[in-house]
Amino acid sequence: MSDPTSNPASACGVDSGLSRDSREEVWRQKLTPEQFRITRQGGTERAFTGQYWNHKGTGTYHCVCCGAPLFDSTTKFESGTGWPSFWDGVNPAAISTHVDTSHGMVRTEIRCASCEAHLGHVFGDGPAPTGQRYCVNSASLEFKAG
């Protein structure tokens, strides 16, 4: 699996021509420490602590790094896990998947396809119609009502 800080899109306000260290510094300035740890270093927030795990607003959830739309509130459901869960993304091209073998298990990591921000993981135990559960860190999202 590639390093999520190695090639973020320049459209996100981070010049891809910069060195890895320079790009990382730009991300550190743009994001809160928690957002940086999760989106750029592949971290996870504790269950039931993120601002969106129990959020009920109507609108769209966007990538906190680049602003790309990722999930619509109509696909959000209560999974009981303590993280925002969605049964589908807004667009198949908006979210990329990668094999994650960290922590002694094999999972499918999900990232923003635009800037490679780590979002969380997807599992095959979600509701119809997709059967998918996109388990997402609140710190990787920005909600826009509408």
N, C-alpha and C positions, 0 to 999 in steps of 0.2 A: 504494500500500500504506500502511496506517495505521501510525503509530508505536506499537510494542508497549508503551511505557510510558504511553500516553495514557489507557487505560481498563481497568486491571486490575480484576477482580471484588472487591467488598468482602468476599466470603466467604473470601478468601485472607488476611484480616487487614490489608488495605489499604483504607481508607475511600475509596470512589469520589467522595465529596463534597469530598475534599481537592484542592488545586491540583495540577497536574502536578508541580511542583517538590517539594511535600510528599510526594506518593505516591512519587516517585523516592527521596527520602530514607528513607522507610520501607523500601522494597525494599533500599536500600544497607545498612541496619542488619540486615535479616533474612538476607541472602545473603552469601556470600563474594565477594570482588572478582571472581573468575573466574565464579561463578554469575551475578552481576549483569551482567557484560559479555556473557555468552552469552544469558541468558534475557530480559533487559530491553533490551539494546542490539543484539541480533541477531548476536552474535559467533559464532565457531567455534573449537573447541579443535583443537590439532594432532593429526593422525592418530596412532594407537597410543600416546596419552598418557593418555586418560581411564580412569577406574577400571573402567568396564563394557565396554570394547571386546572383551575376551576373557573376560568373566564367564560362568560356567556354572551359577550357582545357580538353584534352582527357586523361583519366586514371581512377584511383580508389580513392575513399574517404574512409579513414581509421579512426578508433577510435583514438582520440588524447591521450587517456589514455593508451590503451594496444596495439594499432597498428592493431587490427583485421580489415579486409576488411569489409566494410558495404554497400557501394553504388558504382555503376559503372556510369561513366559519360554518357553512352548511355541512362540511365534512368532518367537523370536530365532534368527538363523542367522549363520554365518560368511561375510561378504561379501568379505573380503580388503581392505576399504577402511581399516580401522583405527578405525572408529567402530561403536558398537553398531548392529546392523541387525535389523529386524523385518519380517516379511511382512504384518503386520496389527496394528491397534490393538485394545484390549479392547472398544471400543464405537465405532461410527461417529460418534457425537456427541461423543466425548472429544477429538478432534483436528480442528482447523480447518485449511484450506489457503488459501494466498494466493499470488498471482503475485509472484515476486521477480525484479526486473530488475537487481539489483546485480552488480557485477563484470563487466559487459559480456555477460551471458548471461541467458536466461530459465529460471528453475527454479520449482518448486512448494515454497514454504516451508510447514512444518508448525508449528503452535502449539497449546498447550494451549487447548482451547475454554473452560475455566473462567476462566483468568486472563490469557490471551494471551501466555504465556511462549513465546519462540522455542525450538523444540526441535531443528530441523534442516531437512532437505528430504526429499521423497519422489520416487523415480524409478521408472520402469516397467521396470526390469531385474532384478526380484526373482524368487524361486522360486515354484512353484505352492504353494498354489492361487490366490493373488491376482496374482502377477506383479509385486507392488510391493516396493520396498526403502525402508523408512522408515529413513533414515540420521540418527541422533540423537546429539547431544552428550551425553556422560556427565554433564557438569556440570549438565544440565537435569533429571537423573533422580535419584530416590532409590529404592533397591531394598528391597523388603520380602519376606523369605522366607516361604514357606508354601504 
